[in-house]
Amino acid sequence: MLTSWLFESRNAVRVQAGTDVGNTAMRVVLERLGFQLEGIMRGYGATITRERIDGALYAILNAEWTTRQGQSPTGQR
């Protein structure tokens, strides 16, 4: 819902999301929604014990999102 709102109401061109590289469940959700892995950010975050962790960066463009939602890029169904 947030992604749709950003594209439809805020005229976003791109939406990106990141997660811990080991968060398989979140990565699967992003990929099912059509987000594409853009890269692994080494040492991006830290745990409570200050251990550095890698992050996975995903993104989707407005045209890709609207196509997946069954709309034209202008928002017409």
C-alpha positions as CSV (number, residue, x, y, z in Angstrom):
1,M,0.0,0.0,0.0
2,L,2.8,2.4,0.8
3,T,4.5,1.8,-2.6
4,S,1.2,2.5,-4.4
5,W,0.6,5.6,-2.4
6,L,4.1,6.9,-3.1
7,F,3.7,6.4,-6.8
8,E,0.0,7.5,-7.1
9,S,-0.2,10.3,-4.6
10,R,3.3,11.6,-4.3
11,N,4.4,11.1,-7.9
12,A,7.5,9.2,-6.9
13,V,9.7,8.0,-9.8
14,R,11.5,5.4,-7.8
15,V,10.9,3.6,-4.4
16,Q,13.8,1.8,-2.7
17,A,13.9,-0.4,0.3
18,G,16.7,-2.0,2.3
19,T,17.0,-4.8,4.7
20,D,19.6,-6.9,6.5
21,V,21.2,-9.2,3.9
22,G,20.2,-12.2,6.1
23,N,16.5,-11.2,6.3
24,T,15.3,-13.8,3.8
25,A,11.6,-13.3,4.5
26,M,11.8,-9.5,3.8
27,R,13.9,-10.1,0.7
28,V,11.3,-12.6,-0.7
29,V,8.5,-10.1,0.0
30,L,10.3,-7.3,-1.9
31,E,11.1,-9.6,-4.8
32,R,7.5,-10.8,-5.0
33,L,6.4,-7.2,-5.2
34,G,8.7,-6.6,-8.1
35,F,11.6,-4.8,-6.4
36,Q,14.9,-5.6,-8.0
37,L,18.1,-6.2,-6.0
38,E,20.5,-3.4,-6.8
39,G,23.3,-4.4,-4.6
40,I,24.7,-5.5,-1.3
41,M,25.9,-2.6,0.9
42,R,28.8,-4.0,2.9
43,G,29.0,-3.0,6.6
44,Y,25.9,-0.9,6.1
45,G,24.4,-1.4,9.6
46,A,25.3,-2.5,13.1
47,T,23.8,-4.8,15.7
48,I,23.3,-3.9,19.3
49,T,26.7,-5.4,20.0
50,R,28.2,-3.1,17.3
51,E,28.9,-6.1,14.9
52,R,28.8,-4.7,11.3
53,I,26.2,-6.3,9.1
54,D,25.6,-6.1,5.3
55,G,22.4,-4.7,3.8
56,A,20.5,-5.6,0.6
57,L,19.2,-2.6,-1.4
58,Y,16.1,-3.1,-3.6
59,A,14.2,-0.6,-5.8
60,I,11.3,-0.4,-8.2
61,L,10.5,2.3,-10.8
62,N,7.0,3.8,-11.3
63,A,6.6,2.3,-14.8
64,E,7.5,-1.2,-13.4
65,W,5.1,-0.9,-10.5
66,T,2.2,0.3,-12.6
67,T,2.7,-2.4,-15.2
68,R,2.7,-5.0,-12.4
69,Q,-0.5,-3.5,-11.0
70,G,-2.2,-3.8,-14.4
71,Q,-2.2,-0.1,-15.1
72,S,-0.6,2.0,-17.8
73,P,2.3,4.2,-16.6
74,T,-0.1,7.2,-16.6
75,G,-2.4,5.4,-14.0
76,Q,-5.2,4.3,-16.3
77,R,-6.4,0.7,-15.9
